Amino acid sequence: MLHCICALIFLFITTSCSVSKSLNDVPDVSQYSTSIPERVIVSDSSFTSGNNFLTKNKQGLWELYVEGDPFEIGMQTGSLTRELFNKQEHAFLSKINELVPSKTKQYFLRKVIAWYNRKMYLNIPKEYKAEIYGLSRYASMNYDYIAPNYLRVLYFHGAHDIGHAFQDLALVGCTTFAAWGNKTKDGSLIIGRNFDFYAGDDFAKDKIIAFVNPDAGHKFMSVTWGGMVGVVSGMNEHGLTVTINAGKSKVPLVAKTPVSILTREILQYASTIDEAIVIAKKREVFVSESLFIGSAIDKKAVTIEVSPNNFGVFEVPNSNQLICANHFQSEAYAQDKNNIKHIAESHSKYRYERMEELLQEHEKVTPQIAVDILRNKEGMQDKPIGYGNEKALNQLLAHHSIVFKPEQGIVWVSSNPYQLGEYVAYNLKDIFKDTPPKLSMGTLSKSKFNIEKDVFQYTKAFQDYETYRIMKTQIEEAIANKKFIEPSVLLDLQNANPEYWEAYYIVGEYYYQKKYYKAALKAFEKANTKEITTIPNKEQIEFYTKKLKRKLN
């Protein structure tokens, strides 16, 4: 322990200069416009500022249009979305407070974050720092104790990377596939993806569909949230698409280029796969990530696999479909020990094989079929595996789900809850034809092309699942605080999601804590009959089972 403390002190001392430089770095925005028109409040769901606007459609998605130079885009985004921005920051920081409730630990965490992010500012292009700086002018002043507005918003752009590097935070696990040629009904490229980034229910409530018209580069759209200029899912005016899937990472020692900033750069400046590869190669990332790139010009998709010390491209020259979960597939990572272990122990390979299975069931993929696959809640061979199981493609926690038809410039974005709401259609060719784009009936969407909502959201099974999620949180909190739980409550938890191994595991943990060993053993043995998410989960159940059997004999 003393050795670790000394090592930390040494690191802080030896890097104090670089930490100080990062804390005091402010982008030079003198070359940009420094003022924007005042925001006009048309209604509580519609705002304008010059040519720029924000409006909410009937599906609950916010549609944002912004244009100009980087600083201008940042300020316009901040001005128009300020309430959403502040809500999102509160939702995210509330999740952090839940994970790290101790004030002392929070103080130490802030110091570590400043040290950890000491080189981030050197690895983000100047134009995106300027945009973030403009955006940060509208950040809440309530969180200055964490970091000044600009630094805090800059740090938030590494949240996705940090979330999957430190996997205990359980923030990410995404699924993507593409089909083209004779695998689709009209021969054109179709891409589907679930973005399973979870930072609390409130975080996913206000999705923003941003349409950006920058002074330099290509016009593009992305699905985002307040305070975010990076891209996790998007398509540009040339039909180049980008989505991200987390890979297995070592815990990084220093933050460099956040993946969402890299993908923003690709979306804004690449029109082909080769151009995307060139951009990806020149940036230093600090976690492992698969960048799923689709291209209308190339009429296919590939994955660019990036990590701090490696780079690979995976494509399928003799196939008409590409699948990506959360492990790498290129030759560059064939001997990577982290990747091999991840394939063996995680739920990534299972979801990959489930995608293969579902694609094989359909001779020709259409946007509706792509949505059906993304909404699928069952395991291999349609086996019930419990709602919320990470082995399912639809884990019922997605921030958003999206389908692209790049050659036609059409994109469908899911609406709440999860992937179950209506998928709203947008035609980028029509939207970017005019500057600013014209709203029709208060929306940029093409409602006649929307894909209908999933009726599962109206079933008892869904209501039971929502009950399960609430009960799970309450029971885990009670276990952590060693409180008494009525047996009937534990039974209700299991009955609310009877096929999910986790329900029985939680009950087993409670009974074990209370030394009700027979009841605990029964619960763990029941959990072991279900589809357990990962090898470490299964090993933990087997550990408890063996330990309990020894105690009872």
N, C-alpha and C positions, 0 to 999 in steps of 0.2 A: 504493500500500500504506500509506504514512504517513498519507494522508488518511483511509483506512478505520479505521486504528488510533485516530487522533484522534477520529473520529466516535464510535467505540465508547466511548472514555474519556469523551467528553462525555455520551453517553447514560447511562452508569453514574452519573456525577456528578449529572446533572440529575434522575435518577429514584431516587437513593439513599434518599430519604425514603420514597417509596412502596414500594420494595423492603423497607425496614426494617419498615414497617407490615404488609406482607403476611407477612413472616417471623414476626412476633410476634402475628398474629391467632389467637385461640383462641375457638371458639364458646362462648356462654353457654348452659350446659345446666342451669341451676339450676331451671328450670321442669319438668324431666323427671325420671322415675324414674332413680336413679343406681346401682341395684343390680339384679342378676338372679340367678336360682337357679344353683347350680353345675351345670356340665355333667356328665351321667351317661353313662359309656361303656358302652353295651349290648354292642357288639362292635366290631371294627375297621372296620366299615362302617355303624354305627348309633349315633346319639347323641341324647340328649334334654336339654332344659332347660326345666322347667315345661311349658307347652303346646307349646313349640317343639321341632322335631326336624330331624335330617339323616339320611338313609338312602340307601344305594346300591342301585339296582335291578340285575337280572341283565344288562341291556344295558350296564352301566357308567356310567349317568347318576346323578349325585347329586341327590336330591330334598330341597329345603329348605323348611320352613315356619317363618315368623317372624311375630310380631304385636306390637302395642304402639305406643308413641310413637316419634318418630324416633331418640332416643338409645338407647332400649330395643332397637329393631330393629337398630340398628348394633351394639350390644354382643352381642345374641343371635346375629347373623350371624357376628360375629368369633369368639365363643366356640365355636359349633358347627363352623365351617369353618376353624379356625385352622391345621390342617395343610395343607389345600388352599390357603389364603391364602398361607402361607409358601412352598409349592411354586410357586405361580403367580408370586409376586414374584421368586423365584429364576430361574424360566424366562424371565420378561420381561427382567430385568436382565442375564441371561446373553446374551440377544439384543443388548442395547445394548452390552455389552462386546465382542461379536463385531463389531458395526458400528464401534465406537470403541475399539480395543484400547489406544491410548496413554493412560498414566496422566495425562500432562500435558494431553492433549486432554479427558480425562474431567473433570479439575479445572476446566478452562475451561468445559466443557459445563454443569457444576453451577452455575457462576456465571451463565451465560447463562440457564439454566432458571429460576433464582430471579428474574432480571430480567424474563424473558419472561412469567412467571406472576404478576407483581406485582399485576395487577388481577383475577385470577381469583376471589379471595375475595370481591370486591365484587359479583360477577355470579352467584353461586350462592345460591339461597334458603337461609335460615337453617336450615330443617328438614333439608336435605340435608347442610349442613355439620355439623349435630349428629349425623346418622346416620354420616357419614364419621368424625367424631371418636370416636364409640362403637366403630366398626369398627377404627379405628387402634390402639385399646388392645391389640389382639391381633396387631398387625403384628410382624414379626421385628425384633429389636434389632440384627441383623447389618448393617443398611444405614443406620444413623444417619449415617454419613459422607457419604451422599448428601443427606439432609435428615431432620429429625425425623419421627417416624412419621406424625403428622397431616398435615403438609405434603406428605410423600412420597405418601401415599395420595390426597390431594387432587389432586396433580399427575398421578397415574396416570389420573385420569378425563379428562384431555385427551389421552391417548396416541393414541386413534383420530383425533382432529382433527389433531394434529401429524403423525401417520403419513401422512395423505394430503395434507397441505399441503406437506410435504417429500417429494415423490413418489419420490425416489431410495431411500427406505426400503422401497418396494414392499410396503406392509403391507395395502393394501385394494383392493377392486374387486368390487362386489356386484351381484346380479341379483335382481329382484323382478317378479312379475306377479300380476294379479287377474282373475277372471272371475266373471260373475254373470248373472242373468236367463236368457235362452234359450241362453247359452253354457255353462251347467252342467247336470248331469243332473237335479238337483232344483230348479233355479232360484235356489238360495241362493249367497251370496258364498263364493268360495274364493280364498285368497291363498297363493302360494308364494314362498319367498325363500332364496337362498344368501348366507351371511355369510362372505365371503372375506377375513377379517382374519387375516393370518399373522404370528405372532411366534415361530416355532419350533415344532417338533413337540410338545415337552413342554407348551407353552402350551395346546394343544388337547386334552390327554389327560383332564383332569378337568372336564367340563362340569357346571354346576349349573343345575337347573331350579328357580327360586325361586318360591315361592307366598307372597305378602306380604299381610298383613291389617293395614293401618295404622289408627291411631285416627282419622285424617282422610282423606277421599277414598275412592277405590274400591279394592277388593281386585283384585290383578292377579298374573299370572305373567310371568316373563321368563327367557330363556336367558342365563346369565351365567357368571362365573368368580370364584374367590376374590379378595376385595378390591375388587369392583366393585358399586356401588349404582346406577349409571346403567343405562339400558336401550338395547339395540341391537335386540332382537326381543322383542315381548311382546304380551299381550292382557289386557284387564281384564274384570271380571265383567259388564259391559254389552256385551261383544263389540266394543269398540274395540281395534283393533290398531295397532301402531307398529313399523316397521322403518326402518333408515337406509341410504342409499346415498350414498357420497361423490361430490361434484362437483369440478370443476376450480377450485382456489383459487389466489389469489396467496399468496406467503409472508407470513403475518400478522406484524405487529410487536408484538402484545400479545395474550395469551390473555384471553378473556372467559368466556362461558358454554359449557362443553363440550356438544356436541350430545347426548351420552348423558344428561346431566342434564336438558336441555330435554325429551327424549322421556320420561324418567321422570316429569316433571311432567305432561306430556300424558296419559300412561297412568293416572296416579293421580287426575287431576282432570277429565278430559274424558270425556264419554260419546257425543258426536256430533262430526262433522267440523267444524262451525262452532265448537264449544267448543275443539277442538284448534287451529284457526286463531287464535283470540283469544289463547291461551297462547303460541303460536309468535311472534306479533307483538310481544309485550311483552319478549322476551329478546334480548339482543345476543350473537350467535354470533361466532366469529372465523375460521370456515372456511365453505366452500360445501357444502351438504348437501341431498339430497332426503329428506324425511320422508314415507314411504309410509304413508298412513292408511287403514285399512279400518274400516267401521262397520256393525254389525248393525242399528242403528236406521235409518241412511240407506240400507242395502242396496247399498252401492257403495264404491269406493275413489277417493282423489285423492292427488296428491303436493303437499306444501307445500315450496316451494323457498326455502331461506334462505341468506343470505350476509351478510357484514359490512355491505354497502351496498345490498342489494336484497332484495326479497321477492316471491314469486309463488305462485300456486296453479294447478295444472294438473289439469283434469278432462275427461272425455270424455262430454258429455251425450247424444250420439247413438250411443254404443257400449256394448258389454257386456263390454269387457275394457280393462285398463290395464297398460302395460308400463313398467318403469323400469330403466335400466342406470346409467351414471355420468355422464350429461349432463342438462342442464335442458331442459324442453319448454314452459314457460309463456311467454306474451307478454312478461313482465317481463324475460326473458333473451334475447329474440330478437336483440338487437343486441350482446349481451355478447361481447367479443372473446375472452376466455378460454374461454368455452363453445363458441364457433364453432370455435376452434382445436382444442379437445379433441375435438369431434365429428369433425373432419377427420383428426386424427392418432392418436387412441387406438383401443383395441379396443372402446369403449363402443357405438358405432353398430352394429358387427358383431354383438355379442351381442344388441342390441335387435332387429335384423332376424332373428337366429336364433330368438329367442323368438316373434316374429311367425310365422315359418315353422312352428315346432312347434305353436303354438296353432291355426294354420290346418289342420293335419293331423287335429285332433280336433274333431268337431262339438260334443261335450259334454264338458266337463272334470269329472273326479272327483278325489278326493284321490289315488288311485293314479296317475292320469294326471299330476297336478301333480308328484308325486314322480318319475315317469319323466322329465318335462321337466327337473327340477332335476338329475337324474343324468346328463343327456345329455353325452357327451364329444366329439361330432363337430362339424364345422363346417357351414357352409351346404350344403344339399343332401346332408347326411350324409357330407360329404367328411372323410377322415381328416386331422387337422391336428396330430397328435402329442399325447401325454398331457401335461397340465400347461400347455397353451397357454391364455393368458388370453382368447383369442377364444371358447373353449368355455364353456358355461354351468357345467359341472362341471370346474373347473380342478384337481381333486384336491388341494386345500389348504384347503378350507373349515373354519372353526372349527365352524360348525354350519349345518344346513339346517332349514327349518321350513315347515309347512303349517298354515293356519288355516281353520276353518269358523266364523266369528264368530257367525252366527245360532244355531248349535247349541252354541256355547261349547266346541268341540273343537279341540285343537291336536295336531299330530304333530311330534315333535322327533327329528332324526337321531341315530344313535349311531355310534361309530367303526367303521371308518376313514372319515373324510370324510363323504360322503353315502351311503356304501355299506352301512353297518350298518342294522339294523332302525329304522324310524321308530316311536317310542313314542307311544302315544295318551294324552291326558289330557282329561278332561271337567271344565271349570272349574265348571259348574253343580253337579256332584256334589261336587267338592272343596271349594267354598266354602259348601256347604249346611250343613256342621257346623263348629263351632269348638271345638277344632282339628279339621281334617279327619281322617277315619279311614283308616288304612292297611289294605289288603287283600292278604294274602300278602306283606307287607313292602314294598308299593309303592302310590303314588297313581295309577298308570297303569291304563288299561283295556286289558289285554293282548289281548282278543279283537278289538279294533279296530286293532291294530298292523299296519303295512305291512311286508312281508317284506324282508329284506336283499337286496342286489344280488349275484348270483352272480359278477359281474365280479371281485370281490375274491379269488376262488379260481382265477382264470385265470393262465396264464403271462404274459400281457400286463401284468397288474397287478404281478406279482412283478418283471418286467423294469423296470416304471416305478419301483418302489421302489428297485431296484438303481441305476437311472439317477440318482435324486435323491441317493443317497449318493455315487456316483461323480462327479457334477457338482460337489458341494461339495469333494471331495478334489482334483479336477483344477483347479478355480478357485483353490484355495489354493496348489497347486503352481505355477500360472502366476504368481500374485502374488509368490511367493518365488523365481521363476525356476529352478525345479527341473526335472530331466530326467524325462520321462514316456515309458514304453515305447509304441511305435506300436500294439502290440496292445491296450493299455489304451484308447487313443483310439478304436480301432475298436470295442471293446466298448461304449464310451459311445454311439456312433452306432447300434449294433445293438440297444441296449436301448430306444431310442425313435426308430425310423428315420424317422418322419414329422414329427418336430419340428425346426424350423429351428435352434433353439438348440444342439442337439447338434453340428451342423456348424459353427456360428459359434464355439463354444468351441474346437473343434479348429483352426479357422482362426486364432484368436487365438494359440494355442500355437505353431503352425508359423510364424506371422509373427514372433513374439517370437524364435524360434530361427533366423530368417532362412532357413527352408526355404520359399522363396517359391512354388515350383511347387505344393507340397503345400497351402500356405495358400490359393492361388488356387482350387485344386480344391475345397477345403472351403467357401470363401465362395460359389463359384458353385453348389454343391449346396444350400447354405442358401437361396439366392435362388430355388430352384425350389419351396420349401415355403411354407406359409401363414404369413407373417411377422406377428408380433403388432401392431406399430405402425409408423407412417411413420418416426419417428426410427430404429427398429431397421433398417428397410429402407434408409434413407439411409446408415447406418453400414456396412452390408454393401456397398453400392454404392461408398462411399468407399474401403474396403479393396480392392475389386475393381479400381477404376481405378488406384489407387496401385500395386498389384502388377503390373498389366499394363504400366505405365510402367517399373517396375524390370526386368521381364523382356524388354522390347523394346530 
